[in-house]
Amino acid sequence: MHIDLTTVPKEEEQLEENMDTLAQLIAWHNIFGLNVRYVLENDLDGKALELLKSKLNTELGPLVGAPYSLGETIETQNGERIEVKEDNLIDIRLENFEGINKDRRIKGREYLVALKDDSSKAGTAIPNYTAAAAMGLSLAALRVARDKLEKQPEEQVAYEQFRGKILDRVRSIYKRYSVITNENNFSEDELELMVMGSSATKLYYTMLYALPPVIKIIEEIHKYHEMMRDVLISA
């Protein structure tokens, strides 16, 4: 999972608050046995990576820094050793809406979630990494299920049931953050196109359904981060 830091305020206290929240998100993902590595993009001085690693325990530290590479052998959460190949590697990218080029090419096993600011509101934005990560992982999970379906067509009913669960999750995220006003405004066909569509189609939906900041506030930003971390701990 590639995380674009251009949406994160660079002031020392706010950067640390964001890395605290991100560390809690990584720990939460690990509880569910997700085989994810986290790569910080646009961390020009390495300060964010240093902060993030300092907040993770020794077990989670190696998950941050470098992406998986083809041919690498990894040990999954359940102890299975597998080789990283093109057909089992999925890239999830959480990127700044403003930095995404309209001619961007999105690879078949690459999923982009756009994070945008709300310029109409004053104050400091807290990037919605929690929702963006959930979106990216949901698309990746459906891609894995689709790959399985292609090998086992008899699993069509199971696939459709799983797709229904993913659809409910995506609709809930979009509705919660006012990306859509009605859950029925986001369809099953759109979800399929976000997962299996062409580069241009995936880019279109990435931009159309960009996620706003979780909140914009001027004072006591650290209290809101504390609340977000409490939610992750109790989830």
PECORWO-V445828 format. One record per helix or strand. SS is the DSSP state (a for helix, b for strand). FROM is the first residue (numbers start at 1). LEN is the number of residues. If there is no record, write none. Layout:
BEGIN
SS/FROM/LEN ; SS/FROM/LEN
END
This chain:
BEGIN
b/2/3 ; a/5/3 ; a/12/20 ; b/38/4 ; a/47/8 ; a/58/4 ; b/64/1 ; b/73/3 ; b/81/3 ; b/91/6 ; a/97/3 ; b/110/7 ; b/124/3 ; a/129/23 ; a/153/24 ; a/183/3 ; a/188/9 ; a/199/10 ; b/211/2 ; b/215/3 ; a/221/14
END
